[in-house]
Amino acid sequence: MDISLTSLLSEISCSFFPSSRLTSFPPQPSLEPNAFKSLRLPPNFRSRSRIFLSKSLLCCQKIRVIRAAQSSEQAHNDGFVLEDVPHLTHFLPDLQSYPNPLQKSQAYAIVKNTFVSPEDVVAQNIVIQKDSPRGVHFRRAGPREKVYFKPEEVRACIVTCGGLCPGINTVIREIVCGLNYMYDVEDILGIEGGYRGFYSKNTSKLSPKVVDDIHKRGGTFLRTSRGGHDTHKIVDNIQDRGINQVYIIGGDGTQRGAAVINEEVKKRGLQVAVAGIPKTIDNDIAVIDKSFGFDTAVEEAQRAINAAHVEVLSVENGVGIVKLMGRYSGFIAMHATLASRDVDCCLIPESPFYLEGKGGLFNFLEERLKQNGHVVIVIAEGAGQEYVASELHASADKDASGNQLLLDVGPWLSEKIKNHFTNVKKMAVNMKYIDPTYMIRAIPSNASDNIYCTLLAHSAVHGAMAGYTGFTVGPVNSRHAYIPIARVTERQNTVELTGRMWARVLSSTNQPSFGTPEDLIQDGVQKETVKEINK
């Protein structure tokens, strides 16, 4: 080490021996083996050096404490955001809590950590860079150590709204069984016929025995309807019937209705927990990984695609068109295409396409027919609506849920393709058109969705019993969380045209993007801008 011994001792002397003089130390150019022998050290140097070392160690400890405090302060200012959900104690501060009955559950006795810690959160984004903010987090779903309802005082109700979807009956069944088996709740009502069932229909008594095998059926055991939301009538009915837990199964419109109901309950100061379970077969609910019934829909769509493929293989110049669900989002069409590998072209609402000219759909179909002698097209119901509307009379009418009524793009595209090849190319084609929409909606959920629906139902039950309200449940990066309803209704989840999944589809089908790269980049920029605004 090239460190002067004189410098080292001078520093010690100046710090702790202010009366000593530097001249008392003979100059020493560097550390030598016998350097200490020739030094004239001050009196009590050894004892004072021990004091120096002790104070140095104490100083280091203090520095560590200060740095730890600074790190803790930095951790609180590192971009961590918790988007919390309302709790009944926010407007009922004197509400009493009780021990969770799961403490005595034989089934949960084997669980290492039965209850979710109040500090547990789920990150919305798990891929971040070193210096980027930690981002948005949601409360982790699951049972809490304290509950805010006595099981014998709970009167719960379940309602289903909107269109059909595989898995609804499984969610109903597991809410009933979860309340009964885990929390000993026996008073559970089924609201029949959607929102309007609160004030215009009779209710039915639900028990594990009543719902025992409904998960094997399609549709909804409680029946459904669109619209019919009258907040004051619904909350009046909730209050009159003594209901204190409301489980609402439905899409984004239904969840918006649940948020309004929760606000009215809060305004009236009622001890009523409102829990939403998001339902949409299109998978267009924001924030959550996917909606229940989606896996079943993709699996069933394979049957339709396979049927179309068999048909076109069996004839000359066969052109098969399969129309799948997807009003604003093309997730079912995209995933079904990627899973099938028999699809030549996938058309979704997010990706514009054009028919004629170089690089258009007709040009692509001509080349594919020359290569293979057949072609299979998958189109989402919301794709190409602007073209259909320009030729057919577009109605401004909306359904009871407020959705714009779509024109039927499937028959329109079939007719366009047939006319092009017959009249322009003078080529006979065999058109095969399949629309499996209602077949897919009506089937029971598959094994994957059955498990998923169970987790959703149990998460909702745990949240309501723990006193949370005005929330919806769902997986965020594969971890179930409680999400403010406003977050899942503020926008719709759509396919990212600049993302890897859509690139995989284009690679699988070898279809063109039907648009210039500039169009796609601009579209991607616009979507990213919208995302930032939403954040």
N, C-alpha and C positions, 0 to 999 in steps of 0.2 A: 504494500500500500504506500503510495507516495503522499503521506500526510505528515506534516511536521509535528513532532512531539511537543515542541514549544507552543505551537498554535493551539493544540488540544488543551494543554495545561493552562495556557493563558485564558482560554474561553472559560474553563472551570474556575480559575482564579477570579476573573472579572465578575462571574455570576454569583459566586458564593464567598469569595475572600476579597472583599472590596479594599481591605487595608494592605493587601500584598502588592508588590511591585513586579512588573514584568522583568525588570533588570535582575531580579533575584534568580531568574531561570537562565542558565547558560544557554546560548544558542545551540540548537541541535538541528542539523539539516534534515534528518530523516530518522525513522524508527530503526534503532540498532539493537542487537541482542543485549549489549551491556549498557544501554543508554541510561537505565534507571540508576545504575551504580554511581554515575558521575553527576546526578542531579542533586541540587540542594533544595529539598522539598520543605514547604512551610510546616510549622508544628501542627500536630493533630491532623495531618493530611488524610490518613486512612479513615478516621472517624467522619471527617467532613465529606470525604468522597462517598462514604456510605449514605450520608444525608442527601448528597447530590443525586445518587442513584435512586433513592427512595422517592425523592421529589420528582425525579424524571418519570418514574413509573406512574406516580399519581397523576402527573400531567398528561401522560399518554392515555390513562384511563378516562380522564376528563375530556380529552379530545375525542376518544371513541364515543362517549356519551353524547357529545355535541353533534358529532357526525351522524349518529343514529337518529337523533332528534331531527336533524336536517333531512335525512333520508325519509323519515316518517312523514315530515311535512311535505316533502317532494312527492311522496306516494299519494298524498291526498290531492295534489295538484298536477297529477300526471295524466289528466284526461279521462279519469274514471267517472262514468256516468251511470247512475242507477235509475232506471225508469220503473218506479215502484207502482204497485197497484193499491187501490183504496182499501182501508180496513174499517170495520164497523166502529172501532174505538175512535176513529177520526171525528165522527159526529155523535157518538154515544160513549163519551169518555169514562163513564162509570160502569160500563159493561163488565160483568164478572166473568172470570175465566175458570176452567175446570181441568183437572188432569185428563189427559187423553186416554180413552178406554183401551187403546192399543197396547198400553203398558201391561195389560192383563191378557193380551191375545196370545193364544198358544202358537198360532201360525207365525206371528212376528217375534216370538221369543228367540228364534234362531238368528234374527237379523243383528249384526254387529252394532250398527248405528240405526236404531229404529226411527229416530226423529231427525228431521233436517234442521241443521243449525240456522239460526236467524241471519247469520253472516254469509250463508251460501248463496252465490249468485251464478248466473250463466252468461257467458260472453256472447254477444251477437256476432262478433267477428273474431275468429280464432287465428286467422293468418294476418299478422301485423309485422311491421318492421321494427328494428331496434329502437329507434327514437320516436316512433309514432305514438299517438295517444292510445290509452287502453280501450277507450270507446264505450259503447253502450252495453249495459248489463241488465238482466232481468232476475227477479227472485226465482230461486230454484223451487220447483214443485215437489210436494211430498208431505207426509204427516208432520205436524208440529207437536211439541211437548204439551202445549196448552190448547184447549178448544174453548169456544165461546157459546156453545149450545149444549144443554143437557140432552142426551139421546131421547129421553122420554118426552121432551118438550118439542122435538123437531117435527115439523110437518113440511115435507118436501114435495115439490111438483116438478114434472118433466114435460117439456113441450118440444115438438119438432115442426120446423117451418121450411118452406121453399120446396125445391125439387127433390126427387128421390136420389139416393146414392147408396151404393153398397156399404154396409156397416152400421147403418142407423140403429137397427134393432140390437146389435151388439152393444152399442153405447148405452141404449136404454137399459138393457139387461144388467150391464156392469155397474151402472149408477145405482140401480135398485139393490143388487147383491152387495155392492161395496158399502152402501149405507147400512144395510142390515147385518152383514157378516162382520164388518170391521167396527161399526159404531153402535150396533144394537138399535138402529132406527127402524120403526115398524110402520109409521104413518107416512106413506108415500102415495101421491096422486099422479095420475096420468091425465094431462090436458089434451083433449082430442081435437084434431082439426086445425092445428096451428094457433096463431095468436088470437084469432077470433074465438077459439075454443074457451078462452078464459071467461067470456061473458055471454056466449051463445050456445055452448055445448055442455053436456054432462061430463063429469070427470069419472075416471075409473080407478079403483083401488089396485095398487100394484104391490106385489110381493115376490120373493124369489120363486115361489111355486108358479105364479101366474106367468112370469117371464122366462121360465126355465129353458124353453127350446126356441124362443123367437129368433135367436141369432142364426138359426138354420134357414130362415125365410128372408126373402128380399123385401124391399119396400120399408114401410114404417108401421109398427104395431099400433101406434097412436094416431095414424093418419095425419095428413098434412094439408096445408093450403098456402097460397101466396097472399101477401097483403094482410088486411084486417087488423093492422096495428092501431089501437086506440089507447094511448098511454093511461089516461085517467080511468077508463073503464077497466083496464087490466090491473092497475094498482088497487083500485077499489075492490076488485074481486079477490086479489091477493090478501088485502087487509081483512075483508069480510070472512074469508075462509080460514084465517089464522095461519096462512102459509108463511114460513120464515126462511125457506131455501128454495130458490128457483133455478132450475137447470134448463138452459135454452140451447137447442141444437139447430144450427142453421148457418147460412152463408153470410157474406159481408153485410147485406141488407138486414138480415135477422140480427146480426151482432150489433149493428147500429141501433136497432130497436131495443136490444138488451141494455145498451148504454143509457138510453133515454129512460127506460124503466128504473134503472139504478139511480139516476138523478132524482126521479120523482120519489122513490123510496127514501132517499137521503133527505129530501125537502120535507117529507112528512115525519122524519125521525123514527122510522120503523126499523126494528131489528130483523132485517131481511137480507140475506146474502144472495147476490145474483151472479151466477157463473155461466159463462158461455163456452160451448164446445163447437169450434169452427167446422163447418161442413161445406165442401164444394168439390164436386167430382173433377172440375177443371184444374184443380191445384193452383188457383189464382189468389189464394190468401197470402198476404204479405207476412214477413218475419219468420213464420214457422217453416220447417224443412219441407213438409208436404202435408196435404190434407188426407183424412182417412177416406178410403174408397178408391184412391188414385191407383194404387198398385193393382187392385182388382180390375179396374177399368182398363189399364194397359194390358193386363193378362188376357182379358176377354176380347180386347181389340185384335189380339193376335189371331183369334179364330176367324174373324171377318177378313183380315188381310190374307190369311192362308187360303180361305175359300176363294177370294178374288184371284189369287195366284194360280190356284188349280184351274179355275175357269179359263183364264187367258192362256195358260199353257196348252189347253186342250183344243184351241181353235187357231186359225190363221189370223195374224194381225190382231191379236186380242188386246183390248185396252180395258183394264179394270180400275174403277174408281171406288174408293172407300171413304165415306164421309164420317168423321169422328167428332166428338164433342170438343168444344173450345171456342167460346163466344169471343173472348178478348185475348185468351192465352192459348198457345199451341202445345202445351206440355204433353197431353195425351198423344197427339199425333206425332210429336217429336220422339217420345220415348217408345211408342209402339213401332215406329219406323226403325229406330236404332236396334230394338230387340228382334225385329222380324228378319232383317237382311234380305227380304224379298221385294222391298219397295224401291221403285226407280225414281220417285219424285215425291217430296213432302212439301205441302203448302200450308203455311200457318198465318194467322192474322198479323203477326209482328213483321213478317217479311213480305214486302210488296212484290208482285210479279206482273208481267205483261204477256200477252198472248202472241202477238204477231211480231215479225221482224227478226233480225239476227240476234241470237241470244235469248229469244222469247220462248215461251212454253211450247208452242207448236213446233218450232225449230228443233228443240230438244227431243220432243216425242218422235219426230221423223227419224232422227239419227238413232234413237234407241230401238225403234221398230226395225230399222235396217240391220242393226247389230244382233238383236235377240229374237225378233219376230213377235214380241209381246212387251207390255209395259203395265206396271201397277202404280197408281197414284193414290196417295193418302192426302186428304184435304180436311182441315179443321173447319167447322161450320161458320166461323167468323172470317175466314180468309176470302179475299176477293169481293167483299161486299160493295166496294165502290164501283166495280165493273157491273155487277148485277143490278145495282140501283140505277146506273146510267141507262140501262136497257129496259128494265122492268119498273113498274110503278112502285116506288119506295114509300112505305107507310111510315108516318111519324108516330104511330101508336106504340105504346109500351104495355108490358104485361103487368100483373098486379104487384110484382116486386119492383117495378120501376125500370126494368131492363128493356132496351130497345128491341122491338121484334125484328128478327133477322130474316132476310130473304133466303130461300133455299138454293145455296150455291151448288149443290151436288148435281141435280138435274140440269141446271143451267150450263155447268161446265161440260157435262156429258154431251149435251146438244151442240155446244160450240165445237168440241173436238170432232164429233161425227160430221158436222157440216164442213169443217175445214178439210178433212181427208176425202170426203166424198165429192165435194164441189170444186175444191182448189187443186188437190193432189190427185184426184180421180182414183182414189184407192179405197177399197172396201175395208172397213174395220169392224170388228165385233166388240161392241160396247157391253160391259158388265158393270152394273152399278149396285153397290151394297151400302145400306144405311142401318147400322146396328145400334143406333142411339138408345132406343128404349129397351132393347135386349140387355145392354150393358148396365143401364140404370137400375134394372129390376132384379138383378141377381144378388144372392147373398155374398158377403165378403169372403175373401180367401183367407188362408191361415195367417199370412203376414198382417193383413188388415184387422183380423180378429184380435190378435195380440196388441196391435197398435190402439185399437178402440178401447181395449181393457185399460191400457195405461192412461189414455185420455180421460176416461170415466173416473178412474180412481184418483187421478190428480185433481179433477174438479171437486170430487167429494172431500178430499183432504183440505183443499183450499177453502171451501165453504165452511167446513167444520172449524177451521182455524180462524174464522172471522173475516177472511178476505172477501171482497165483493167488487163488482164492476170489472171483472177480469175474464180473460179467456185463456185456455191452456193449449199447449202444443210443444213439440220438440224444437229446440234451437241448438243447432250443431249437435244433434243426437241426445241432448239433455232436456228433459221436460221442464218447462218454466211457466210462471204466471205472468201474463202479458197484459198491459192496459188495452182495453177494447179499442181505443182510438188508434193504437198502433197497427192493428190488423185490418182496420177499415179505411185508413187514410189513402191508400193506393192499392192497386191490384198488382199481383205478381205476374210478370211476363217473361217470355224467353228473351235472353240477351243475344242479339244477333252477332255481337262481337265476342261472345263467350266460347269456351271450349266445347260445351255440349252441342251447340248448333254446328260448330266446325266438324265434330265427329259425325253428325248426320250427313253433312255435305260430303264428307269423305266416304261414308258408307254408300250413299246413293250415287255419288259422282255426278250430281246435278249441279248446274250453275246457280249462282246466287240470284239470278234474274234481276240484277241491278248492278250499277257500276260500283267499284270500290269506294268512290267519293260519296255515293249515296249511303253505303253501309257505315262509313266513318262518321258522316254527318248524323246519321240515325243513332249511332253509338254515343256521339257527343251529346245529342239531345237527351238521350236516356240517362246518361251520367249526370247531366245538369238537373234533370228532374229528381234524381236520387238525392243529390246534394240539397235541393230545396226541401224535399221531404224530411231529410235529416234535421 
